[in-house]
């Protein structure tokens, strides 16, 4: 019978190897903190005990999130097989945990939600599962459910600083800024390398229009996070957004070059951030076709590997802005075909017309862009991501109305200006002109 030890959260795990549990704990903390060595930590756990099913499942998740999907799925199959062989010695939580992660890695996130909720109701300290459910909600634009999740598990995780950062960001996405900022700052005081808490701070400053304060606050908080991979780029992307909001387009452009212009765009997050930043620079009258040469080439690599709907949109934006209309048209046709088979109505009802509008905007056909995008504007939230990330779609719609001299453009601009204090220099100048 397999011995039962306990992980760092006090949950029993079926392995007799303390070294495997220690490596597993490091992996969970690395996953929560967006560390670059997450895969390596879980590999160490599996090497210490090849039969440690939870560690192998966690390795599969880490590989999947790293877009190493051909490697992730066999690891998940092995983890499930090991769990089945050891079913008599695994706890009920472990068996259900494995099944939930199997669904997730198999691309069936929606099917995993109910099981994850059930497990967390009984075992709220299952931090790995909490994070996966949190991000399923995030990529569906379900901020209320994110907040309900963190509110529910937080009492059990009150000793865990990472939980504070996750709760703080959920508060921010629900526009509860006065609660979010002090909680995120407490999390960073406890652990200066808590990147998600730093991320929550960035969001609060942006949504409040505290651009200068954010520009001052972010760099010293990003600097200690030297363990990050791609997520460091995302934090710097937030810094660039603050500069753009202040009207410092030169600094925003330099950040694009220093962060994204000198790296291979090989991770979805980097593509999304670089495309969104380059698109905003174009919107604000600072285009540079050289950016799109790089980004268009990178985007083609995802044509045969569709990921999240939010990511698919940025692939299409890059191809269109680069003038790669064969690639852009191919991707849009595939989205239309997928929508006829998908159980997710957002694909056909929101993503396809939104992509059609983005294509029209890239061609300078502003009336057509408005016609495609305006009817789905209220549903853009369904493509996932944060308020700040989705703003690029809303701003493109507004720019289309302004450039097309639409009669309702003035009312749309006034709504944009009322969105937050200090709403952005470009839009303030648009009203003045």
Secondary structure by P-SEA (a helix, b strand, c coil): cbbbbbcccccccccccaaaaaaaaaaaaaaaacccaaaaaaaaaaaacccaaaaaaaaaaaaaaacaaaaaaaaaaaaaaaaaaacccccaaaaaaaaaaaaaaacccccaaaaaaaaaaccccaaaaaaaaaaaaaaacaaaaaaaaaaaacccccccaaaaaaaaaaaaaacaaaaaaaaaaaaaaacccaaaaaaaaaaaaaaacaaaaaaacccccccccccccaaaaaaaaaaaaaaaaacaaaaaaaaaaacccccccccaaaaaaaaaaaaaaaaaccccaaaaaaaaaaaaaaccccccaaaaaaaaaaaaaacaaaaaaaaaaaaaaaaaccccccccccaaaaaaaaaaaaacaaaaaaaacccccccccccccccccaaaaaaaaaaaaaaacccaaaaaaaaaaaccccccaaaaaaaac
